[in-house]
Amino acid sequence: MSINEFCCYRGCCTEWEQEILLYMDHEISPDSCERVQRHLDRCDECARFYRIMDREEQLLSGRLRHQVELTTEPDIIADLVMRDIPAFQPITFSQRVKEQVSAAAFYLFDRDRRHYSLAASILICVCGLLLAMRVGNVAEVQNINIVRTGQVIPIAPKEPIFIYLDEGEFIQLPDDSVIYAMKDTYFSVNSCNMDAPESSSINEERSLQLFSGKLCIDVSPHPAKIGFSVICPNAKATVFGTQFYVSTTTGPSKTTEVGVRVGSVMVEKRGKNQVGLTILENKEMTTINSFNGVVNLRSPYPLRPDLRRLLDCFNEARRDRSARRMLPVLHLTENLKNVSKDDSMLPLPE
Amino acid sequence: MTKNAEATLVSQVLNGRRECYRPLVEKYQMKIYLLACSMLGNPSEAQDIAQETFLVAYKSLNQLKDQTKFGSWLFGITRNLCYSAMRRQKIKTEPIDSVAYQDIPNVVPMRPSEENGVDILSILMKRLDDLPEKYRVLLRLKYLEDYSYQEISEMLDIPVDLVRSRLFEGRRLLREDLDNVRRIANEH
């Protein structure tokens, strides 16, 4: 590029200079964007200024990126960091008690600061906690053993699980139910009790909480007919043995989708003073929308083709727990979803 | 990955699940690396700083009060490490009205022609390196990865309006130099 190509744009449209730069950076509103485009069509000086600036920025950007890419590979940072860090030792309850007792001892026996009242209150708290544990008021929390990537991992009930792998992840619960969680799904296993008596409340024994994201679930039938429920922000799906799909979104307007491949699922809407449920049978789905505290539960309708394909693929892939086998159908689902976006914007019948 | 998901991962790391730190590193490694690159101008040193940032953050993770602000906290650590590195190496940043901007010693015709053509890209690169730090870092971040004003504001912990005005000012300074270069080239 030659120096002579730089025109003297000053004195022509200096007031447009900042607007044009914001337009180049995609940092202006659609209205202003249109205004700048109209001006660029009209004004030769500004159009030339824009062309030159754009080329100049591209040249600089290319040279800087070239320097950075040639010198190093930032992707190796994660490997290097993970190689160097030790595991955190979680603080156990007994360690906390020890800390409190030593703090009390410090205040009690330190010559300079004998805060007897503070030491006494800490000791009383510790003694109260110990007593509560002894009499069984504070129950020991039993871990749930799940299988992730071939390894048995004990997790605490309600401990959040976040999926960050592109291909998602297969997780097996202690009751042999299989979950496929897609990327960016955030959920927890609240309970998975296989020893519950038949008379107990069905919804409390096997339950997941889905905060956001998408899950495909293959629920194994329980001998004692204990139900399996998935709790979403605005809906709850309860099943006894089926393959189904649940997705939910976060934000002020939450949308939950439930689709069934095989079996039946009871879907209830959740919200303040909101009552309503529907039963989904084979190859049916429903949508629950909530906005400003009002929850709308749509009547069952045929399962969307993309979800049907997804659940079929899940049915195949769950046998060898291969998340990679889900990748082609995930891409396809994303594309189909974009196409059917207009359809989902239709008002929902009650 | 949302802020809440990040907070969840941080709490899982604090509960002893070391492997949960990887997605956090993977999410921020590029931004941290480019921020260090922009501040130091040396990619290999920036990689060391990026690595050190994640190690320091891991060791002091229990000091993070608001776990949803993990990203901002990480950028803060990077900036501090970069400033320390700059102090160690006595990297100086010259003020805008220094001599380097008044006379332009590096205007050498690369391809002498009837158009008085010069390598504008080399001049731009030199001018960019000589800009005061507050403009240089911003412009480098913009050119390296085309980050939005909001992202740059988070990385440098400055208001979005300030990002906008500094980018505008930085670009104006680069162009002013070019006007001078053009004038000198024409005089030759």
Interface residues (C-beta under 8 A of the other chain):
Chain A: M1 S2 I3 N4 F6 C8 Q18 L21 L22 D25 H26 E27 M53 E56 E57 L59 L60 S61 R63 L64 R65 Q67 V68 T71 T72 P74 D75 I77 A78 L80 V81 M82 D84 I85 P86 A87 F88 Q89 P90 E159 P160 F162 Y164 D184 Y186 F211 S212 T250
Chain B: M1 T2 N4 A5 T8 L9 S11 Q12 V13 L14 N15 G16 R17 R18 E19 C20 Y21 R22 P23 V25 E26 Q29 M30 I32 Y33 L34 C37 P43 S44 A46 Q47 A50 Q51 F54 L55 Y58 L61 E115 N116 G117 V118 I120 L121 L124 M125 L128 R140 K142 Y143 L144 D146 S148 Y149 R164 L167 F168 R171 L178 D179 V181 R182 A185
